[in-house]
Amino acid sequence: MRDYIIRRFLLMIPTIALIIIVVFLLLRFIPGDIVDLMAAQMGTASSGGEAVVSPEHIRHILGLDVPLPVQFGRWVSGIFTRGDFGNSLWTNKPVIDQILRRIPVTFELGLLAFILAVAIAIPVGIIAAIRQDSWLDYLTRSISILGMSIPGFWLATMVVIFPAVWWGWAPIFKVIPFSEDPLGNLKQFLIPAAILGFAMSGVTVRYLRTTLLEVLRQDYIRTAWAKGLQERVVVVRHALKNAFIPVITILFGQAFIMIGGVVIIETIFNLPGMGRLFIESIFRRDYPIVQSINFILASIGLLFILANDLSYAFLDPRIRYK
């Protein structure tokens, strides 16, 4: 197991390297230049049409006048030698400080959405499987298909607009710190987290129902029934653990996709999280912030994949890593 984990960590290095290289180059190929945006916003052109500060001077100040390999080398060397992700091109503040201020919001929103999704999906998926073709099964399948079909951004927009029009209610658009008001913080994050978790729970219900039905038809399950074991013991102790192996892959995948999903939810509910910072930085062509967020997300995604693979051995003792 230890050798397997070491090899997987070594394989992460070229994967992350390829990801950050692709992101670094794609940012430079996006139409529009940060120098032009700065010139337009800062008013670097005089009324006579002559530039007060030339674009070449701005590019030199930002360090963008050197070749791309040099820019890439400076950024990567700063990360691995000093733990420095660089400074924002707009504010000249350390990127890592801005990301650390936003991570708690994104983490709380994603964690709460994941907990809600799992807490709903697992019991509902089990009920749908053990009560196959009953009205409960048809109802849960219909709701899960609905959750998979409705776009999260549309549902979030409707939640913001219609209650405000009909009842004069609107979500709180200013973050309430958990340390100051835990209940108010939970109320603020509950609605966006429920919207995020709704789609995820639908996918999980479908997969859990399908895999659990396959396991319940196995011979060892029939033997357990023949021994006179209670339904709860047969399902939870004998069937669920084996049925959960494909589902755990979906859960890890959905957990990582949820991190990307918070970009839209944070924007709609005006939550100052990492996703919103990512979108704002793309529009402003703030390369260091976009590159750093992609680097962090790629690392988290690879760790999720590793944790997903290791969980197979826990669920099925026959699986061994060499």
Secondary structure, 3 states (H helix, E strand, C coil): CHHHHHHHHHHHHHHHHHHHHHHHHHHHHCCCCHHHHHHHHHCCECCCCCECCCHHHHHHHHCCCCCHHHHHHHHHHHHHHHCCCCECCCCCCEHHHHHHHHHHHHHHHHHHHHHHHHHHHHHHHHHHHHCCCCHHHHHHHHHHHHHHHCCHHHHHHHHHHHHHHHCCCCCCCCCCCCCCCHHHHHHHHHHHHHHHHHHHHHHHHHHHHHHHHHHHCCHHHHHHHHCCCCHHHHHHHHHHHHHHHHHHHHHHHHHHHHHHHHHHHHHHCCCCCHHHHHHHHHHHCCHHHHHHHHHHHHHHHHHHHHHHHHHHHHHCCCCCCC
